[in-house]
Amino acid sequence: MSFKVRGLHEFKDPKKALGEAEGIFTGGGNTFLLVEKLYRNDLMELLREQILDGIPYLGTSAGTNICGLTMQTTNDMPIIYPPSFKTLGIVPFNLNPHYLDPDKNSTHKGETRETRIAEFHAINTQPVVGLREGSWLEIKDGEIMLRGSLSARIFRASREPFELETNSSLNELN
């Protein structure tokens, strides 16, 4: 590839580096830790501005989670307490990357992702998009499209979840 990737931790002035970036990649890891570090280093608003100004952004896992309204639908363990659960708000909903459908043959008696999202909706109203492995969101010219090989599971408060086929718009989730 004809570009170099460098971590913000490599720069003496991470804010300056982020402000001058020609593209941004935020990988996976623990969303609680990522959000805490973005706030601690005063980078959350600058990152949002960069993305909204059109700097290409690619997020995976935790880097996807932070594009939603809040991080409250992450699957991660709360290993650190960030100053806010509010994230970038690039899309008008929350995300649940690595979404797994309930396994009807499982003997596991714990909560499914669908159950956890229903618990979230007991006191929150924003939609949640369950992104399965191999699918992603593409935002271009104001259009939010589901891409990849699998459908997404869409959750709305007080409604039955439904499937959204790949290559469909998510703009109606405002």
BAFI-3210 file (N, C-alpha, C; in Angstrom, 3 decimals, decimal comma, padded with zeros to 6 digits):
// residues 174
n [1|2|3|4|5|6|7|8|9|10|11|12|13|14|15|16|17|18|19|20|21|22|23|24|25|26|27|28|29|30|31|32|33|34|35|36|37|38|39|40|41|42|43|44|45|46|47|48|49|50|51|52|53|54|55|56|57|58|59|60|61|62|63|64|65|66|67|68|69|70|71|72|73|74|75|76|77|78|79|80|81|82|83|84|85|86|87|88|89|90|91|92|93|94|95|96|97|98|99|100|101|102|103|104|105|106|107|108|109|110|111|112|113|114|115|116|117|118|119|120|121|122|123|124|125|126|127|128|129|130|131|132|133|134|135|136|137|138|139|140|141|142|143|144|145|146|147|148|149|150|151|152|153|154|155|156|157|158|159|160|161|162|163|164|165|166|167|168|169|170|171|172|173|174]
n.u [000,842|000,361|000,654|001,475|001,011|000,726|000,795|-001,004|000,219|002,864|003,564|004,728|002,911|-000,139|-002,641|-002,017|-000,971|-003,261|-004,875|-003,559|-003,714|-004,175|-005,838|-007,631|-007,321|-008,858|-008,417|-009,323|-009,919|-010,349|-013,284|-014,006|-011,497|-010,409|-012,213|-011,851|-009,143|-009,286|-010,862|-009,256|-006,980|-007,997|-009,079|-011,441|-013,443|-011,985|-011,385|-013,984|-014,621|-012,699|-013,524|-016,126|-015,415|-014,571|-012,250|-010,928|-012,057|-011,567|-012,829|-012,481|-014,068|-013,741|-013,100|-015,180|-017,364|-017,123|-018,153|-020,848|-023,699|-023,395|-021,256|-022,592|-023,508|-021,478|-019,584|-017,626|-015,633|-015,969|-013,273|-012,131|-013,204|-014,617|-014,874|-017,305|-019,972|-020,681|-020,029|-018,651|-020,847|-021,167|-022,819|-026,412|-027,180|-026,628|-024,008|-023,313|-020,790|-019,504|-021,764|-023,658|-025,915|-028,484|-027,731|-029,533|-028,992|-027,308|-026,127|-025,575|-026,522|-026,542|-026,930|-027,961|-026,714|-028,859|-030,633|-029,201|-029,202|-031,918|-032,213|-030,754|-032,478|-034,543|-034,231|-033,223|-033,499|-032,328|-031,751|-030,140|-027,595|-026,819|-023,933|-022,748|-019,915|-017,821|-019,371|-020,026|-020,263|-020,723|-020,167|-021,026|-021,282|-023,355|-024,991|-025,718|-024,722|-025,238|-022,786|-021,036|-021,074|-023,156|-026,413|-027,637|-028,681|-031,366|-032,303|-034,840|-036,237|-039,004|-039,944|-040,067|-037,034|-035,383|-034,185|-031,780|-030,958|-027,829|-026,234|-028,203|-029,788|-029,215|-030,220|-032,810|-032,853|-032,688]
n.v [-001,175|002,296|004,052|005,201|004,025|005,332|005,278|007,377|007,592|007,700|010,279|013,461|015,511|014,603|015,758|017,622|015,893|014,343|016,340|016,896|014,604|012,551|010,485|008,252|005,537|003,517|000,962|-002,206|-003,376|-002,643|-000,932|000,760|001,551|002,788|004,961|006,320|007,090|008,735|010,848|011,646|012,591|014,713|014,361|013,500|015,318|016,574|014,383|013,724|016,084|015,952|013,652|014,419|016,508|015,209|013,660|010,552|007,715|004,721|002,319|-000,420|-002,889|-001,786|000,678|000,977|000,975|003,503|005,257|005,474|006,860|006,486|004,490|002,463|000,005|-001,723|-004,784|-005,082|-005,506|-003,492|-002,126|000,233|003,481|005,711|009,327|009,890|008,162|008,957|009,086|009,528|010,062|009,893|008,355|008,116|006,338|003,536|001,068|-002,437|-004,145|-007,313|-008,789|-011,500|-014,047|-015,610|-018,900|-021,620|-024,218|-024,085|-024,702|-022,767|-020,576|-017,893|-014,362|-013,374|-011,472|-010,156|-010,084|-008,427|-006,030|-005,514|-005,004|-002,632|-001,037|-000,819|001,490|003,338|005,001|005,148|003,668|000,478|-001,064|-004,233|-005,493|-008,033|-010,273|-009,533|-007,651|-004,156|-000,571|001,939|005,262|007,816|010,786|011,618|009,396|006,416|003,232|-000,292|-002,623|-005,529|-009,106|-010,093|-009,709|-007,128|-006,879|-005,089|-003,061|-001,528|000,521|-000,793|-002,240|-005,029|-006,718|-006,593|-007,800|-006,279|-006,139|-006,538|-003,886|-002,019|001,037|002,844|005,198|005,801|005,349|007,537]
n.w [000,000|-000,506|001,641|004,965|008,260|011,421|014,944|017,219|019,661|019,062|018,511|019,581|019,919|019,944|019,253|017,286|015,357|014,776|013,759|011,400|009,944|007,065|006,765|008,911|011,087|013,411|015,481|017,006|020,377|023,849|024,334|026,471|027,456|025,151|024,762|027,176|026,933|024,645|025,624|027,842|026,553|025,217|022,623|021,511|020,467|018,435|016,776|015,952|014,524|012,457|011,052|010,284|008,662|006,448|006,353|005,532|007,318|009,067|011,103|013,299|015,237|018,446|017,379|015,652|017,389|018,628|016,799|017,017|018,846|021,608|023,755|024,935|024,057|023,688|023,701|025,499|028,519|031,418|032,126|032,866|033,843|031,763|031,343|030,174|028,527|026,106|022,648|019,368|017,638|014,879|013,358|013,589|015,667|017,878|017,968|017,649|017,186|015,982|016,294|017,457|016,681|018,669|019,753|019,196|019,963|022,070|025,378|027,113|029,633|029,944|029,127|025,848|023,045|021,916|024,094|025,847|024,403|024,407|027,146|027,272|025,786|027,578|028,994|027,240|024,069|021,515|018,294|017,662|015,849|015,016|013,986|012,046|011,708|008,978|007,792|007,263|007,720|005,338|004,795|002,799|001,078|002,782|002,934|004,617|004,352|004,529|004,116|002,838|003,454|004,995|006,509|008,750|012,160|013,318|015,955|017,790|020,292|022,047|019,866|017,584|016,756|013,533|010,332|008,241|004,980|003,230|001,427|001,832|002,878|005,902|006,686|007,530|010,220|011,813]
ca.u [000,000|001,169|000,537|002,051|000,148|001,466|-000,063|-000,950|001,156|004,217|003,760|004,885|001,672|-001,173|-003,694|-001,483|-000,889|-004,617|-005,346|-002,872|-003,846|-004,859|-006,769|-007,600|-007,720|-008,958|-008,601|-010,071|-009,429|-011,409|-013,938|-013,913|-010,152|-010,275|-012,979|-011,179|-007,925|-009,671|-011,255|-008,110|-006,052|-008,770|-009,085|-012,760|-014,106|-011,159|-011,605|-015,312|-014,517|-011,934|-014,370|-017,211|-014,807|-014,323|-011,032|-011,315|-011,995|-011,860|-012,816|-012,823|-014,404|-013,882|-013,060|-016,530|-018,231|-017,057|-018,841|-022,246|-024,055|-022,753|-020,576|-023,348|-023,858|-020,252|-019,521|-016,387|-015,644|-015,690|-012,004|-011,809|-014,422|-014,389|-015,664|-018,620|-020,235|-020,965|-018,943|-018,536|-022,129|-021,038|-024,076|-027,467|-027,611|-025,541|-023,518|-022,882|-019,961|-019,336|-023,064|-023,884|-027,289|-028,624|-027,528|-030,647|-028,484|-026,366|-026,544|-025,211|-027,733|-026,357|-027,633|-027,541|-026,553|-030,203|-031,153|-028,494|-029,682|-033,265|-032,001|-030,362|-033,678|-035,469|-034,094|-032,652|-034,368|-031,676|-031,632|-028,866|-027,319|-025,972|-023,110|-022,123|-018,568|-017,796|-020,214|-019,552|-021,029|-020,045|-020,827|-020,541|-022,236|-024,497|-025,731|-025,162|-025,084|-024,727|-022,011|-020,494|-021,730|-024,243|-027,387|-027,458|-029,874|-031,735|-033,063|-035,449|-036,967|-040,435|-040,288|-039,397|-035,848|-035,556|-032,975|-031,563|-030,095|-026,647|-026,450|-029,385|-029,544|-029,584|-030,561|-034,111|-032,716|-032,543]
ca.v [000,000|003,501|004,974|004,746|004,136|005,582|005,452|008,695|007,539|007,928|011,697|014,328|016,269|013,804|016,609|018,170|014,773|014,013|017,453|016,886|013,279|012,456|009,390|007,805|004,162|003,204|-000,480|-002,812|-003,337|-002,397|000,346|001,608|002,118|003,696|006,181|007,017|007,724|009,832|011,970|012,100|013,325|015,774|014,039|013,043|016,313|016,764|013,219|013,920|017,157|015,453|012,735|015,193|017,342|014,387|012,844|009,131|007,038|003,295|001,814|-001,829|-003,281|-000,598|001,826|001,085|001,355|004,928|006,059|005,604|007,931|006,170|003,197|001,648|-001,312|-002,488|-006,098|-005,093|-005,439|-002,141|-002,196|001,589|004,284|006,959|010,439|009,892|007,084|009,603|008,896|010,485|010,424|009,982|007,772|008,473|005,149|002,817|-000,090|-003,633|-004,964|-008,732|-009,275|-012,946|-014,492|-016,652|-020,278|-022,405|-025,490|-023,829|-024,971|-021,570|-019,998|-016,450|-013,455|-013,248|-010,073|-009,604|-009,800|-007,249|-004,841|-005,265|-004,362|-001,262|-000,329|-000,618|002,871|004,161|004,933|005,165|002,366|-000,240|-001,895|-005,389|-005,778|-009,354|-010,331|-009,479|-006,554|-002,851|000,589|002,888|006,578|008,573|011,819|011,648|008,133|005,343|001,969|-001,551|-003,350|-006,800|-010,331|-010,509|-008,711|-006,593|-006,990|-003,741|-003,034|-000,248|000,415|-001,145|-002,858|-006,300|-006,566|-007,064|-007,920|-005,325|-006,795|-005,816|-002,866|-001,226|002,295|002,936|006,589|005,902|005,122|008,824]
ca.w [000,000|-000,681|002,762|006,226|009,417|012,662|016,107|017,842|020,785|018,544|018,274|020,741|020,013|019,279|018,682|016,034|014,416|014,350|012,944|010,107|009,334|005,773|006,962|010,303|011,381|014,830|015,551|018,091|021,747|024,808|024,054|027,663|027,483|024,014|025,026|028,278|026,407|023,759|026,475|028,648|025,683|024,572|021,194|021,045|019,616|017,241|015,916|015,364|013,533|011,317|010,291|009,665|007,619|005,276|006,409|005,508|008,615|009,128|012,465|013,468|016,598|019,301|016,479|015,111|018,509|018,959|015,778|017,405|019,782|022,883|023,770|025,867|023,516|023,460|024,346|026,284|029,973|031,892|032,854|033,295|033,747|031,023|031,879|029,544|027,579|024,826|021,690|018,267|017,029|013,418|012,890|014,542|016,382|018,526|017,218|018,347|016,295|016,332|016,741|017,337|016,853|019,690|019,304|019,742|020,473|023,142|026,751|027,873|030,232|030,097|028,224|024,453|022,647|021,732|025,431|026,376|023,693|024,946|028,440|026,950|025,347|028,693|029,476|026,177|022,892|020,207|017,628|017,730|014,679|015,293|012,798|012,055|011,130|007,522|007,320|007,715|007,277|004,465|004,821|001,650|000,636|003,688|002,882|005,441|003,700|005,046|003,110|003,289|003,016|005,880|006,941|010,101|013,010|013,722|017,198|018,171|021,553|021,991|018,576|017,311|015,908|012,167|009,524|007,151|004,009|002,792|000,395|002,199|003,587|007,304|006,961|008,190|011,654|012,525]
c.u [000,890|001,007|001,149|001,028|001,033|000,469|000,079|000,034|002,602|004,549|003,879|003,596|000,573|-002,277|-003,249|-001,451|-002,273|-005,168|-004,739|-003,018|-004,613|-005,895|-006,598|-008,082|-007,732|-009,314|-009,403|-009,341|-010,610|-011,991|-013,882|-012,546|-009,952|-010,980|-012,327|-009,941|-008,254|-010,091|-010,053|-007,145|-006,749|-008,815|-010,475|-013,389|-013,312|-011,343|-012,960|-015,256|-013,788|-012,797|-015,471|-016,697|-014,401|-013,019|-011,466|-011,083|-012,348|-011,753|-013,178|-013,079|-014,609|-013,870|-014,371|-017,481|-018,267|-017,732|-020,314|-022,467|-023,413|-022,059|-021,350|-023,785|-022,611|-020,363|-018,363|-016,632|-015,314|-014,433|-011,546|-013,064|-014,116|-015,243|-017,068|-018,751|-020,545|-019,761|-019,103|-019,855|-022,034|-022,277|-025,133|-028,044|-026,408|-025,184|-023,198|-022,097|-019,803|-020,662|-023,188|-025,359|-027,347|-028,449|-028,578|-030,184|-027,534|-026,969|-026,164|-026,490|-027,620|-027,117|-027,069|-027,315|-027,922|-030,825|-030,495|-028,964|-031,103|-033,173|-031,594|-031,598|-034,727|-035,396|-033,469|-033,490|-033,636|-031,594|-030,232|-028,754|-026,354|-025,235|-022,442|-020,748|-018,652|-018,695|-019,708|-020,493|-020,147|-020,851|-020,198|-021,635|-023,515|-025,331|-024,995|-025,650|-024,474|-024,031|-021,517|-021,368|-022,939|-025,193|-027,000|-028,770|-030,154|-032,664|-033,558|-036,240|-038,446|-040,872|-039,552|-038,146|-036,130|-034,210|-032,946|-030,552|-028,910|-026,994|-027,733|-028,963|-029,989|-030,022|-031,900|-034,025|-032,486|-033,582]
c.v [001,243|004,503|004,339|004,949|004,308|005,798|006,839|008,730|007,789|009,411|012,461|015,104|015,515|014,649|017,189|017,075|014,400|015,096|017,489|015,568|013,354|011,332|008,893|006,364|003,994|001,732|-000,922|-002,738|-003,089|-001,002|001,286|002,299|003,115|005,022|006,989|007,751|008,881|011,054|012,526|012,942|014,419|015,594|013,709|014,051|016,551|015,598|013,341|014,968|016,685|014,555|013,516|016,141|016,539|013,616|011,380|008,472|005,571|002,872|000,347|-002,080|-002,040|000,673|002,028|001,558|002,858|005,815|006,240|006,751|007,741|004,819|002,165|000,290|-002,087|-003,842|-006,176|-005,034|-004,005|-002,105|-000,837|002,422|005,576|008,087|010,532|008,653|007,644|009,441|009,880|010,918|010,637|009,384|008,019|007,279|004,574|001,603|-001,238|-004,484|-006,385|-009,328|-010,764|-013,239|-015,524|-018,041|-021,153|-023,731|-025,312|-024,193|-023,816|-020,899|-018,480|-015,658|-013,531|-011,765|-009,415|-009,240|-008,556|-005,966|-004,506|-004,595|-002,900|-000,442|-000,172|000,820|003,809|003,988|004,854|003,754|001,776|-001,116|-002,994|-005,770|-007,138|-009,287|-010,331|-008,410|-005,252|-001,768|001,466|004,180|007,414|009,532|011,807|010,387|007,085|004,030|000,787|-002,265|-004,666|-007,961|-010,730|-009,364|-008,206|-006,774|-005,590|-003,816|-001,615|-000,474|000,126|-001,704|-004,190|-006,033|-007,100|-007,092|-006,828|-005,964|-005,903|-004,934|-002,068|000,019|002,193|004,354|006,737|005,690|006,412|008,943]
c.w [000,000|000,458|003,997|007,331|010,644|013,789|016,701|019,006|020,351|018,386|019,587|021,001|019,255|018,645|017,346|014,971|013,887|013,432|011,557|009,356|008,014|005,773|008,382|010,378|012,893|014,931|016,754|019,405|022,652|024,606|025,255|027,716|026,347|024,295|026,144|027,770|025,462|024,567|027,243|027,822|024,874|023,053|020,648|020,081|018,340|016,270|015,215|014,249|012,280|010,423|009,564|008,582|006,388|005,260|006,407|006,867|008,432|010,576|012,465|014,943|017,476|018,460|015,738|016,201|018,729|017,918|016,092|018,368|021,149|022,751|024,593|025,327|023,098|024,158|025,337|027,789|030,394|032,765|033,375|033,070|032,996|031,603|031,295|028,675|026,204|023,911|020,534|017,640|015,524|012,753|013,966|015,304|017,096|017,689|018,163|017,356|016,844|016,804|016,452|017,561|017,968|019,071|019,974|020,349|021,656|024,502|027,671|028,378|030,419|029,054|026,808|024,163|022,490|023,083|026,008|025,691|024,145|026,316|028,252|026,588|026,450|029,207|028,442|024,915|021,562|019,613|017,817|016,490|015,101|014,012|012,949|011,404|009,610|006,937|007,925|007,218|006,406|004,495|003,726|001,206|001,479|003,731|003,722|004,859|004,439|003,904|003,709|002,872|003,852|006,196|008,332|010,853|013,549|014,929|017,454|019,449|021,278|020,637|018,449|016,460|014,506|011,459|008,462|006,213|003,615|001,594|000,602|002,940|005,032|007,670|007,687|009,694|012,428|013,611]
res [m|s|f|k|v|r|g|l|h|e|f|k|d|p|k|k|a|l|g|e|a|e|g|i|f|t|g|g|g|n|t|f|l|l|v|e|k|l|y|r|n|d|l|m|e|l|l|r|e|q|i|l|d|g|i|p|y|l|g|t|s|a|g|t|n|i|c|g|l|t|m|q|t|t|n|d|m|p|i|i|y|p|p|s|f|k|t|l|g|i|v|p|f|n|l|n|p|h|y|l|d|p|d|k|n|s|t|h|k|g|e|t|r|e|t|r|i|a|e|f|h|a|i|n|t|q|p|v|v|g|l|r|e|g|s|w|l|e|i|k|d|g|e|i|m|l|r|g|s|l|s|a|r|i|f|r|a|s|r|e|p|f|e|l|e|t|n|s|s|l|n|e|l|n]
***
